[in-house]
Amino acid sequence: MNITSHCARIIGPVPYPADAELKQNIPIGPCLVESIDGRLINIVWGTHGQNSVALPVEEIAAAHNHGNLVLLD
């Protein structure tokens, strides 16, 4: 398995499913973006990296295109 990681920053709303019917936004601030398998991107955040969510590439690309997710490297 090939994993590619990037340092990034959330600067606007990036929603993720919190449960079956509720969506939450990844908190504004630093995060790690990891490409897992070409279809999913894992976003890791929190002081100790204690939170993460895997989202489809299309959702991450939309957040990046809207300026809500900025890659730092």
Backbone as CSV, one residue per row, in Angstrom:
resi,resn,N_x,N_y,N_z,CA_x,CA_y,CA_z,C_x,C_y,C_z
1,MET,0.841,-1.166,0.000,0.000,0.000,0.000,0.892,1.236,0.000
2,ASN,0.591,2.174,-0.889,1.350,3.406,-1.006,0.552,4.542,-0.363
3,ILE,1.131,5.193,0.665,0.474,6.308,1.346,1.289,7.566,1.114
4,THR,0.618,8.625,0.640,1.255,9.920,0.435,0.659,10.907,1.431
5,SER,1.517,11.611,2.189,1.055,12.540,3.216,1.439,13.973,2.875
6,HIS,0.572,14.916,3.264,0.825,16.342,3.094,0.366,17.082,4.344
7,CYS,1.106,18.103,4.725,0.660,19.020,5.768,-0.338,19.966,5.124
8,ALA,-1.412,20.278,5.842,-2.456,21.136,5.278,-3.105,21.953,6.386
9,ARG,-4.002,22.831,5.975,-4.760,23.646,6.925,-6.193,23.758,6.430
10,ILE,-7.124,23.533,7.349,-8.541,23.747,7.084,-8.818,25.216,7.395
11,ILE,-9.354,25.962,6.416,-9.643,27.376,6.652,-11.110,27.720,6.383
12,GLY,-11.895,26.725,6.062,-13.323,26.910,5.824,-14.035,25.587,6.031
13,PRO,-15.342,25.556,5.852,-16.089,24.337,6.134,-15.713,23.160,5.227
14,VAL,-15.366,22.057,5.869,-15.135,20.784,5.178,-15.986,19.753,5.934
15,PRO,-17.182,19.457,5.417,-18.097,18.570,6.142,-17.701,17.096,6.040
16,TYR,-18.095,16.367,7.074,-17.919,14.913,7.078,-19.096,14.298,7.819
17,PRO,-19.458,13.070,7.495,-20.595,12.432,8.173,-20.215,12.043,9.600
18,ALA,-20.949,12.586,10.573,-20.690,12.268,11.978,-21.472,11.026,12.406
19,ASP,-22.645,10.834,11.819,-23.418,9.608,12.005,-24.352,9.467,10.806
20,ALA,-25.348,8.638,10.915,-26.192,8.332,9.757,-26.870,9.557,9.141
21,GLU,-27.250,10.542,9.953,-27.995,11.673,9.413,-27.359,13.031,9.703
22,LEU,-26.297,13.075,10.464,-25.713,14.339,10.889,-24.340,14.539,10.253
23,LYS,-24.098,15.754,9.782,-22.770,16.106,9.270,-22.169,17.154,10.185
24,GLN,-20.860,17.081,10.366,-20.110,18.074,11.108,-19.006,18.582,10.208
25,ASN,-18.385,19.697,10.594,-17.243,20.222,9.857,-15.955,19.877,10.580
26,ILE,-14.925,19.555,9.820,-13.593,19.388,10.397,-13.202,20.748,10.966
27,PRO,-12.686,20.805,12.194,-12.351,22.100,12.794,-11.286,22.853,11.990
28,ILE,-11.404,24.178,11.994,-10.405,25.025,11.344,-9.084,24.860,12.070
29,GLY,-8.013,24.705,11.297,-6.683,24.551,11.871,-5.853,23.564,11.075
30,PRO,-4.691,23.208,11.625,-3.784,22.311,10.910,-4.327,20.887,10.836
31,CYS,-3.906,20.184,9.787,-4.290,18.786,9.632,-3.252,18.082,8.760
32,LEU,-3.361,16.797,8.711,-2.530,15.965,7.848,-3.453,15.331,6.825
33,VAL,-3.063,15.366,5.557,-3.852,14.800,4.471,-3.091,13.602,3.927
34,GLU,-3.710,12.417,3.988,-3.060,11.188,3.534,-3.885,10.529,2.436
35,SER,-3.252,10.344,1.284,-3.889,9.609,0.196,-3.711,8.129,0.495
36,ILE,-4.829,7.420,0.631,-4.770,6.027,1.055,-4.667,5.076,-0.131
37,ASP,-5.631,5.150,-1.031,-5.670,4.173,-2.119,-6.054,4.788,-3.453
38,GLY,-6.000,6.105,-3.551,-6.374,6.761,-4.792,-7.837,7.136,-4.862
39,ARG,-8.687,6.532,-4.029,-10.114,6.853,-4.010,-10.518,7.579,-2.740
40,LEU,-9.767,7.350,-1.664,-10.080,7.963,-0.381,-8.905,8.801,0.105
41,ILE,-9.239,9.885,0.807,-8.235,10.738,1.433,-8.543,10.758,2.920
42,ASN,-7.557,10.467,3.736,-7.710,10.489,5.184,-7.263,11.852,5.693
43,ILE,-8.129,12.538,6.440,-7.806,13.816,7.060,-7.634,13.548,8.556
44,VAL,-6.475,13.921,9.101,-6.166,13.697,10.521,-6.005,15.054,11.177
45,TRP,-6.686,15.273,12.301,-6.582,16.545,13.004,-6.647,16.319,14.510
46,GLY,-6.385,17.378,15.244,-6.400,17.335,16.705,-4.992,17.524,17.240
47,THR,-4.889,17.953,18.470,-3.604,18.238,19.092,-2.648,17.059,19.002
48,HIS,-3.182,15.861,19.150,-2.357,14.652,19.112,-2.728,13.749,17.946
49,GLY,-3.417,14.310,16.939,-3.842,13.503,15.792,-4.889,12.483,16.162
50,GLN,-5.699,12.813,17.156,-6.659,11.850,17.689,-7.955,11.741,16.887
51,ASN,-8.149,12.595,15.896,-9.368,12.553,15.088,-9.016,12.335,13.624
52,SER,-9.840,11.574,12.941,-9.604,11.370,11.512,-10.898,10.949,10.824
53,VAL,-10.924,11.187,9.523,-12.041,10.757,8.705,-11.514,10.493,7.301
54,ALA,-12.033,9.460,6.657,-11.683,9.158,5.265,-12.817,9.659,4.377
55,LEU,-12.465,10.515,3.416,-13.450,11.093,2.507,-13.065,10.789,1.061
56,PRO,-14.041,10.729,0.172,-13.737,10.499,-1.245,-12.880,11.634,-1.813
57,VAL,-12.046,11.295,-2.760,-11.152,12.267,-3.398,-11.948,13.462,-3.917
58,GLU,-13.133,13.224,-4.473,-13.933,14.302,-5.045,-14.318,15.357,-4.002
59,GLU,-14.619,14.924,-2.776,-14.988,15.870,-1.716,-13.788,16.703,-1.285
60,ILE,-12.619,16.080,-1.218,-11.402,16.802,-0.835,-11.017,17.774,-1.946
61,ALA,-11.139,17.345,-3.191,-10.834,18.236,-4.316,-11.766,19.441,-4.314
62,ALA,-13.055,19.246,-4.012,-14.005,20.359,-3.950,-13.626,21.321,-2.830
63,ALA,-13.246,20.812,-1.662,-12.835,21.667,-0.548,-11.589,22.459,-0.919
64,HIS,-10.653,21.815,-1.610,-9.431,22.497,-2.052,-9.764,23.569,-3.089
65,ASN,-10.609,23.250,-4.050,-10.984,24.198,-5.112,-11.747,25.407,-4.576
66,HIS,-12.498,25.219,-3.488,-13.237,26.321,-2.860,-12.373,27.108,-1.878
67,GLY,-11.126,26.672,-1.672,-10.226,27.378,-0.762,-10.412,27.030,0.695
68,ASN,-11.182,25.980,0.997,-11.416,25.590,2.384,-10.341,24.652,2.933
69,LEU,-9.554,24.070,2.055,-8.446,23.187,2.423,-7.229,23.633,1.642
70,VAL,-6.167,23.989,2.343,-4.959,24.482,1.696,-3.810,23.530,2.020
71,LEU,-3.178,22.993,0.981,-1.988,22.165,1.174,-0.798,23.078,1.418
72,LEU,0.006,22.741,2.418,1.135,23.591,2.808,2.465,23.128,2.231
73,ASP,2.499,21.932,1.688,3.762,21.436,1.073,3.507,20.849,-0.286
